[in-house]
Amino acid sequence: GPPVSVKNQSRYEMAPLGKGEYGVAVVVKNLTRGRQKGVVKLELPTGFVAVKGEQEFDLAKEKETARVEFTLRLPKEMTSQEYVIRAKANEVGASFEAIAQPGLETLYWSEAAEHRLRAVDVKVRSGLKVGYVMGSGDEVPEGLRQLGVPVEMLSEAALGSGDLNRFSTIVLGIRAYAAREDVKRYSARLLEYVKQGGVLVVQYQTQEYDRNFGPYVYTQGRGAEET
């Protein structure tokens, strides 16, 4: 394998058209027993400019890692498409990892150190603020933040006694009614928030939602995965 492994901290992100600056983080890992040092640089699409073109790393021990951050200036003429940003550390442009389990053959996984930026033609209304109730786990809050939407994660205390009316929209994450009892317990508060003019977005739920938690009477029927 190579002396170092390099990968982008995130593989995919979004940015609204017109965004001026954009941050990219690269993680470098020492795969040898000796010291590894050098520079990390990015291969950028046409029109992209790195504020600092190359950045140094110095890893003294095996498996030691360094996180290198770049600030990019985005071109004004971006269009709604995907842009690929590639990272290299001492000309190594891929991650390298050993996958091992006792009694099984060790396999090696390598993947190009690419970060894909999707430019999106979107405009965010001023004053928009989202309260997010995480369910079984998803990346919607981070996606909203990338588009410039302020997001606040709502705890049990916030659902039970917080001022929900300060949010223009509240979003319930995937399987929230299965993962969190407090969502069921305070469902009436969420409906009252809607009656007062708030917007409530309920994402995919399973059979735990089949208790008329919505604003109207409904029958969910068989298991959610089957309907």
N, C-alpha and C positions, 0 to 999 in steps of 0.2 A: 504493500500500500504506500501512499504518499507520506511525506514527513508531517504534513499538517492536513487537517480537515477544515473546510470552510463552507459555511451555509448562511443564507439569509435568515434572520430571526423570524420573519414572516414571509410566506411564499406568495400571498395574494393580498392586495389592498385596493381600495378605491379612492379616487380624488375627484372633486367636482371641477369642471372646466373653469378656468380663471384662477385656480389656486396658484399662489406665487411660489411657495417653498414647500418642500416635502422631505421627510426624514426616512432614512433607510439604516437599519442596524444589521451588522454582519458579525457572526460568531466564528472565531478561529480556535481550533483545538490542536494541541501538541500530541502527535501520535508516536513519538520516539521517546527514548530514555534520556536523551540529551537535550540541550537547549535549542530552541528554535526561535528565530527572530527575523523580521523582515518588514515588508509593507503590504498593506491591503489596498487594492484599487478597484474601481468599478468601470465596467464597460457600459456606456450609456447610449440610449437612443439619440438620434439626431435632434439637436436643439436643447438637450438636457445639459446642465452645467453643475459640477460638484464645487461647492464653496471651497473645500479643501480636497485636492485631487487624490493624494495618497496619504495614508496614515500608518504609523508604525505599530508593530506588536512585538512583545518580548516575552516568551513563555519558557520558564526555567525547568519545569518538570513535566513528566508524562501525564497526559490527561488534563493538564492545566488549560483553561480557556480564557479568551479575551473577547470582550464585546466592543466593537468599533462602530461608531456612529458617523453617518454622513448626512450633510444637509445639501439638498439639491434645489437648484432654481429651475422651475418648469417653464417650457416655452409658452408664449401666449397663443401660438397657433395650434395648440393641441386639439385633437378631435376625439369623438367618442369611439375609442378603440383601446386595445391592449398594448402596453409598452413593456418590453422585457429589459430588466436591469440585471447584469451579470457581475458577480464578485470574484476576485482572484486574490489569493494570498501567496506571494512568491511564485506566481504563475500557476498555482494549483487552483482550479476552478470548480471543485466538487467536494461534497461531503464524503466521508468514508467511515463506515461503522461495521464492527464485528458483531454478528448476531449469534449468541451461543447459549445453549442449554445443556446441562449435564446429561451425558449419554448420547447426545446428538452431534452430528457434524457441524462445525462452525461455518457459517455462511457470511459473506461480506456484501454489504449494500453500499452502493455509490450512487449519488444523484447530483446533477448539475446545480451549482449555486446560483439559482435564478430567482428573481423577484418579479412578479407580474403585477403591473399597475394598470388598473382599468380606469380610464378617464370617463366620467359620467356627466352628461348634460343635465344637471339638476340645480334647482334654485331652492334654497331653504328660506321659508318665511321668517321674518324677524320676530322674535319673541317666542318662538317655538321651544318648548321644554318637555322632555319625555321622562316619565317615571317608568322604570322597567322592573318587572317581577320575574326573576329568573326561576325557571322550572327545573327540568332535568339537565339542562345545560345546552347553550347554543352561543353563537357568535354575533347575534343580531345587534346587541348594544355596541360592540366595537364597530360594526359596519355603519351604524347610524353616526357614531362619532367621526368616522372617516369622512362622511358626507357633510360634516359640520353641524350636526344636530346635538345639542347638549342632552346628555343622558344621566339620570341619577338612579342608582339601584335602590329598590325599595325593600326594606327589612320587614320583619313581622311587626315591629313597633310602629313603623311608618304606615303600614296598612291598617293597624288597629286604632291608632290615635293621631296620626299625622294629618297635616293639612293637604289633602289630595287636590284641592282646587287650584293649587299653585302650578299644577301641570296642565299643559294644553292637551296632552295625550298620555294615556297609561297603556302599556303593552304587557300582556301576560305571556310569558315564555312558553315554549313547547312543554307539554305535560305538566304544567304548573299545578293543576288540580290533583295530580297523582303524587307529585313530589313534595307539596307543601300543604299541610293541614290548615295553616293560617289563611290561605287563599279561600278555602271553603268557608272558614269561620267568618271572614270579613267580606264575603261576596255581596252582602246587602249594602255595605259601604261603597263598594265599587259601582253598584247600580245607582245608588243615590248620587254619586259623582257624575254619572251619565245624565241623570235627570236634571242636574244643575248646569248642563251644557258641556261637560267634558266628553272627550272621545276615548272609548275603551276598545282596544284591539286584542282579541283573544286568538292566539295562534293554535296550532294543532293540539287537540286534547284527546285523551282516551276515555274509557268507560266511566272513569271517576267524575266526568262532567255531566253524566246522565242523571242529574237531580234537579233539573230546572233552575240551574244557576244563571241562565240567560234572562233577558227582559220579558220573554214570552214563553208560554208553555210549549214544550216540545218533547218528542220521544226520540231518543237516540237509536233505539233498536238494539241489534246484536253488538258484538264487540266492535270497538271503533276501527280496528285494523281490517275488519271485514265489510265495512259499509262505506 
